[in-house]
Amino acid sequence: MTDPQFIEWVTGGQGDSAAPLTESTAMTLSAFYRGCMVISSSIAGLPLRTLRDVEGSRTRVSSLFDNPGALVGLQPFNWKQIQVLHLILWGDAFLQHIYNQAGALVALRPIHPGCVKVEWSNKAVGGKLYSFRGEDGKKVELDATGMTQIMGPSLDGLRGMSVLTLARMSLGGALSAEKAAGKMWRNGMMIAGMVSPDEDVDPEDAKADADELNAQLGGVENAGKIRAVNRRLKFTPWTMKASDAQFLESRQFGIQEVARWLGVPANLLMDPGSVSTWGTGVEIQNRGLARFTLTAYTIPMQEAYTAIIKGERFTEFDFAGLERGSPQEEISLLLMQVKEGVLSKEEYRRIRNMGPMDPTHTFVGGAAPEPAEPSPVDALRIPLQAQAPVEPANHAMALAGGIAETGALS
């Protein structure tokens, strides 16, 4: 029995920790769940572009990755999020190729890594043979033409390393602490120990006394109640109080452990004791998360996708929205690019989702497009230039009145 996955299946992933650790039990840890959601949701929300280099400039083109999971019932966000969660929890993500009757690749179905067996094969395309059980229970064997493996950090090049396997002691300890706290609250008395009578009793009487004490003192419904026992007994506690066991401190340390394992800042895990980075630090924090954590997942995904579409096209995640600064900084940068001639005013408006310039409006700071034919109502208005000359002292008042009259302010 040398297969590590088989051993994990038999032992329930318990290892040396007190609590069994699987993907389901690990997700019951609030900090771990939050960290997985931060990474997977951030990547799933990034636009996935298919690009082509044309004469030194990148041009976006359409491809399968515009909606790769449509035929298998997955929206683009869910399709990407599933793969990231597989990479975090299992170290691998697998995509089964779906072809139509004409032999064209039309969809990519995510397959759970726990269901896939990977073997080296000299005869298989790509050097690896992937096998799993299909929906009908029959064994399916595929090579690189039918299956794509997105592999995380690996020591042998065959399978990626799973965070659940590497962090079993840390996460298992955090789970044990959660279970211990839950049992203490559930037992109500919040202590455990040994009861010894002053006189000798037979085993049956001792068991009856213990059952009576557990029934009267144990459980949440008995918390805070006073009970009488018809026997002289000596109670010796063997469990530390919650303050002595430092449950709050241990749970706080569990959040820091999860932050280290996943590479997510502790304040994003809703840790009240972490240093606040609100304000100007948000931009730096997002850049650090994207550069040091998210790229560890997006780069292997991009390379795997590019190998699927082949040719001169390639895929790339667009981090512009995630790394975007404050609105004031973004607008200042865009205006500077317009001023220097890098962007046109129409390009600026498209970036800001403002639509095309309305020629009937007056724009400050530059010439507006040629106005359209005036409407009958505008034709009846007296142009500002046609008004009688005014004294310089009254120039500002006349200008304000003329602007209000002609409705030039947009």
C-alpha positions in Angstrom: 0.0 0.0 0.0 2.3 2.7 -1.3 -0.1 4.9 -3.3 -0.4 8.2 -1.3 -3.9 8.9 -2.7 -5.1 5.5 -1.7 -3.7 6.0 1.8 -5.4 9.3 2.0 -8.7 7.8 1.0 -8.4 5.0 3.6 -7.3 7.3 6.5 -9.6 10.2 5.5 -6.7 12.5 5.2 -6.0 12.4 8.9 -2.3 12.0 8.9 -0.6 13.1 12.2 -3.2 15.8 13.0 -6.1 15.1 15.4 -8.8 16.0 12.8 -9.1 14.4 9.3 -8.4 17.0 6.6 -10.1 16.8 3.2 -11.2 19.5 0.8 -14.7 19.5 2.5 -13.4 19.8 6.1 -10.8 22.4 5.1 -13.5 24.6 3.7 -15.2 24.7 7.1 -12.3 26.9 8.3 -13.6 30.4 7.7 -10.1 31.8 7.1 -9.2 29.1 4.5 -12.6 29.4 2.8 -12.2 33.2 2.6 -8.6 32.9 1.2 -9.7 30.4 -1.5 -12.5 32.7 -2.5 -10.2 35.8 -2.7 -7.8 34.0 -5.0 -10.3 32.1 -7.2 -12.8 35.0 -7.4 -10.1 37.5 -8.3 -8.8 35.4 -11.1 -12.2 34.3 -12.3 -13.2 38.0 -12.6 -10.3 38.9 -14.8 -11.1 39.1 -18.5 -9.4 36.3 -20.5 -8.2 37.7 -23.9 -7.1 35.9 -27.0 -4.6 38.0 -28.8 -2.5 38.0 -31.9 0.7 40.0 -32.7 0.1 42.0 -35.9 3.1 44.2 -37.0 4.3 44.8 -33.4 0.8 45.5 -32.0 -1.5 43.2 -30.1 -4.9 42.7 -31.7 -7.8 40.9 -29.9 -9.3 38.0 -31.8 -12.1 35.6 -31.1 -11.4 32.0 -30.0 -12.8 29.1 -28.0 -11.9 30.9 -24.7 -14.5 33.5 -25.2 -16.9 31.1 -23.6 -15.2 27.7 -23.2 -17.7 26.1 -20.8 -20.9 27.0 -22.6 -21.6 23.5 -23.9 -20.9 21.9 -20.5 -23.2 24.2 -18.5 -20.6 26.6 -17.1 -20.4 30.4 -17.4 -16.9 31.9 -17.9 -16.6 33.0 -14.3 -17.5 29.6 -12.9 -15.4 27.8 -15.5 -12.3 29.7 -14.4 -13.1 29.6 -10.7 -13.4 25.8 -10.7 -9.9 25.4 -12.2 -8.3 27.8 -9.6 -9.9 26.0 -6.7 -8.6 22.7 -8.1 -5.1 24.2 -8.4 -5.3 25.4 -4.8 -6.7 22.3 -3.2 -5.1 19.6 -5.4 -2.2 21.2 -7.2 -3.6 20.2 -10.6 -6.5 21.2 -12.9 -7.7 19.0 -15.7 -9.7 20.0 -18.8 -11.3 17.3 -21.0 -11.5 18.3 -24.7 -15.0 18.2 -26.2 -15.2 17.8 -30.0 -18.1 18.2 -32.3 -18.9 15.7 -35.2 -16.7 17.7 -37.5 -13.7 17.2 -35.2 -13.5 20.8 -34.1 -12.8 21.6 -30.4 -15.9 23.3 -29.0 -15.7 23.1 -25.2 -13.4 22.2 -22.3 -14.9 20.3 -19.3 -13.2 20.6 -15.9 -12.6 17.1 -14.4 -12.0 16.8 -10.6 -8.3 16.0 -10.0 -9.2 13.3 -7.4 -10.8 11.3 -10.2 -7.8 11.5 -12.6 -4.9 9.1 -12.6 -1.7 10.4 -14.4 1.0 8.0 -15.8 4.1 8.5 -17.9 3.7 6.9 -21.3 6.1 6.9 -24.2 3.3 6.1 -26.6 0.9 8.8 -25.6 0.9 12.3 -27.2 2.5 14.6 -24.7 4.2 11.9 -22.8 1.4 11.4 -20.3 -1.7 9.2 -20.1 -4.8 10.4 -18.2 -7.4 7.9 -17.1 -10.7 8.4 -15.2 -14.2 6.9 -14.9 -16.8 8.5 -17.2 -20.4 9.2 -16.4 -21.3 5.7 -17.5 -18.7 4.1 -15.1 -16.4 3.0 -17.9 -12.7 3.8 -17.9 -11.6 6.6 -20.2 -8.0 7.0 -21.3 -6.8 10.2 -22.9 -3.6 11.8 -24.0 -2.7 15.4 -24.6 -5.1 15.5 -27.6 -8.1 14.8 -25.3 -7.0 16.2 -21.9 -5.1 19.3 -20.8 -3.3 19.3 -17.4 -2.7 22.6 -15.7 0.0 21.7 -13.1 1.0 23.8 -10.1 4.3 23.6 -8.3 5.7 20.0 -8.8 8.7 18.0 -7.7 8.4 15.2 -10.3 6.6 16.9 -13.2 3.8 14.3 -13.1 1.5 15.8 -10.5 1.3 19.2 -8.8 1.7 19.6 -5.0 -1.5 19.9 -3.0 -1.8 22.6 -0.4 -4.1 20.2 1.6 -1.2 17.7 1.7 1.5 20.1 2.6 -0.5 22.1 5.1 -2.1 19.1 6.8 -0.5 19.7 10.2 -1.3 23.4 10.3 -4.9 23.1 9.0 -5.5 20.0 10.9 -4.5 21.7 14.1 -6.8 24.6 13.4 -9.6 22.1 12.8 -8.9 20.4 16.0 -9.0 23.7 17.9 -12.4 24.5 16.3 -13.7 21.0 17.3 -12.4 21.3 20.8 -14.0 24.7 21.2 -17.3 23.4 19.8 -17.3 20.4 22.2 -16.6 22.6 25.2 -19.6 24.8 24.3 -21.8 21.8 23.5 -20.9 20.1 26.8 -22.1 23.1 28.7 -20.0 22.5 31.9 -16.9 23.6 29.9 -14.7 21.3 32.0 -13.8 17.6 32.0 -12.2 15.5 34.7 -12.2 12.5 37.1 -14.7 11.9 39.9 -13.5 9.7 42.8 -15.7 8.7 45.8 -14.5 8.7 49.3 -15.6 5.0 49.8 -15.0 2.1 47.5 -17.7 1.3 45.0 -18.2 -1.5 42.5 -17.8 -0.8 38.8 -21.5 -0.7 38.2 -22.1 2.0 40.8 -19.2 4.0 39.5 -20.6 3.9 35.9 -24.0 4.8 37.2 -22.5 7.8 39.1 -20.6 9.0 36.0 -23.7 8.7 33.8 -25.8 10.6 36.3 -23.2 13.4 36.4 -23.0 13.6 32.7 -26.7 13.7 32.4 -27.1 16.5 35.0 -24.1 18.6 34.2 -23.3 18.0 30.5 -24.9 19.6 27.5 -25.8 23.2 26.7 -29.2 22.9 28.3 -27.5 22.3 31.7 -25.1 25.2 31.5 -25.3 27.4 34.6 -27.6 25.0 36.6 -27.0 23.7 40.1 -27.3 20.0 40.7 -27.2 17.9 43.9 -25.5 14.5 44.1 -26.3 12.0 46.8 -22.8 10.9 47.4 -19.5 12.4 48.7 -17.3 12.8 45.6 -14.1 14.5 44.8 -13.7 16.1 41.4 -10.3 16.5 39.8 -10.4 18.6 36.5 -8.0 17.6 33.8 -8.9 20.1 31.1 -7.6 23.7 31.2 -9.9 26.6 31.2 -10.5 28.4 27.9 -8.4 31.4 29.1 -5.6 29.1 30.0 -5.8 27.1 26.8 -5.7 30.5 24.9 -8.3 29.5 22.4 -8.7 33.0 21.0 -4.9 33.3 20.5 -4.8 29.9 18.8 -7.6 30.8 16.5 -5.9 34.1 15.7 -2.7 32.2 14.9 -4.7 29.9 12.6 -5.7 32.9 10.5 -2.0 33.9 10.1 -1.1 30.3 9.1 -3.8 30.3 6.4 -2.6 33.7 5.1 1.0 32.3 4.9 0.0 29.1 3.1 -2.3 30.8 0.5 -0.2 34.0 0.1 -3.2 36.3 0.9 -2.8 39.3 3.2 -4.4 38.7 6.6 -6.6 41.8 6.4 -8.3 40.2 3.3 -9.2 37.3 5.5 -11.1 39.6 7.8 -8.5 39.4 10.5 -9.3 42.2 13.0 -5.7 42.2 14.4 -4.0 42.7 11.0 -2.6 46.1 10.0 -5.1 48.1 8.1 -4.1 49.2 4.6 -7.1 51.2 3.6 -6.5 54.4 1.6 -3.5 54.6 -0.6 -2.3 51.2 0.5 -5.2 49.4 -1.3 -3.6 49.9 -4.7 -0.2 48.6 -3.4 -1.9 45.7 -1.7 -3.8 44.7 -4.9 -0.6 44.9 -7.0 1.3 42.7 -4.5 -1.5 40.1 -4.5 -1.6 40.0 -8.3 2.2 39.9 -8.6 3.2 37.4 -6.0 0.1 35.2 -5.6 -2.3 35.4 -8.5 0.3 35.0 -11.2 1.4 31.7 -9.8 -2.0 30.4 -11.0 -2.7 32.6 -14.1 0.7 32.0 -15.9 0.3 28.1 -16.0 -3.3 28.6 -17.1 -2.3 31.0 -19.9 0.4 28.6 -21.1 -2.0 25.7 -21.1 -4.7 27.6 -23.0 -2.2 28.9 -25.6 -1.1 25.3 -26.2 -4.7 24.4 -27.0 -5.5 27.1 -29.6 -2.0 26.8 -31.2 -1.0 29.0 -34.1 0.0 32.6 -33.7 -2.7 33.3 -31.2 -2.1 33.4 -27.4 -4.2 33.9 -24.3 -3.6 36.4 -21.5 -5.5 37.5 -18.4 -6.1 41.3 -18.2 -5.0 42.6 -14.8 -5.8 46.2 -15.6 -9.0 46.3 -13.7 -7.5 44.6 -10.6 -4.4 46.9 -10.5 -6.4 50.1 -11.2 -5.6 52.9 -8.9 -8.1 55.5 -7.5 -10.5 57.2 -9.9 -8.6 60.5 -9.5 -5.3 58.9 -10.4 -6.7 57.1 -13.4 -8.4 60.2 -14.8 -5.2 62.3 -14.3 -3.1 59.7 -16.1 -5.6 59.6 -19.0 -5.8 63.4 -19.3 -2.0 63.5 -19.4 -2.0 61.0 -22.2 -4.6 63.0 -24.1 -2.5 66.2 -23.6 0.7 64.5 -24.9 -1.1 63.1 -27.9 -0.9 59.4 -26.8 -4.7 59.1 -26.7 -7.4 61.0 -28.6 -10.5 62.5 -26.8 -12.7 59.8 -28.3 -10.4 57.1 -27.0 -10.4 58.7 -23.6 -14.2 58.7 -23.6 -14.4 55.1 -24.6 -12.1 54.1 -21.8 -14.2 56.0 -19.3 -17.4 54.5 -20.8 -18.7 58.0 -21.7 -19.8 57.4 -25.2 -19.1 59.6 -28.3 -18.9 63.4 -28.0 -22.2 65.2 -28.6 -21.6 67.9 -31.2 -24.5 70.0 -29.8 -22.6 70.4 -26.5 -19.9 73.0 -25.7 -16.7 71.5 -24.4 -14.2 73.5 -22.3 -10.5 73.2 -22.9 -10.6 72.4 -26.6 -12.5 72.8 -29.8 -15.6 70.6 -30.1 -16.7 68.9 -33.3 -18.5 70.9 -35.9 -22.1 71.6 -34.7 -25.0 70.0 -36.5 -27.8 72.0 -38.1 -29.5 74.1 -35.4 -33.0 73.1 -34.3 -35.9 75.6 -34.7 -35.8 76.4 -31.1 -32.0 77.2 -31.2 -32.5 79.3 -34.4 -34.8 81.6 -32.4 -32.1 82.3 -29.8 -30.0 85.4 -30.1 -26.3 84.5 -30.5 -24.0 85.9 -27.9 -21.8 87.7 -30.6 -24.9 89.5 -31.9 -25.6 91.3 -28.6 -24.9 95.0 -28.3 -21.4 95.9 -27.0 -21.2 96.3 -23.2 -18.9 98.2 -21.0 -15.9 96.4 -19.7 -17.2 96.6 -16.1 -20.3 94.7 -17.1 -18.5 92.2 -19.4 -18.6 89.3 -16.8 -22.2 89.8 -16.0 -23.1 89.9 -19.7 -21.0 86.8 -20.5 -22.8 84.9 -17.7 -26.2 86.0 -18.9 -25.3 85.0 -22.5 -24.1 81.6 -21.5 -27.3 81.0 -19.6 -29.4 82.3 -22.4 -27.8 80.1 -25.1 -27.6 77.0 -22.9 -23.9 76.4 -23.8 -23.2 74.7 -20.5 -23.4 70.9 -20.9 
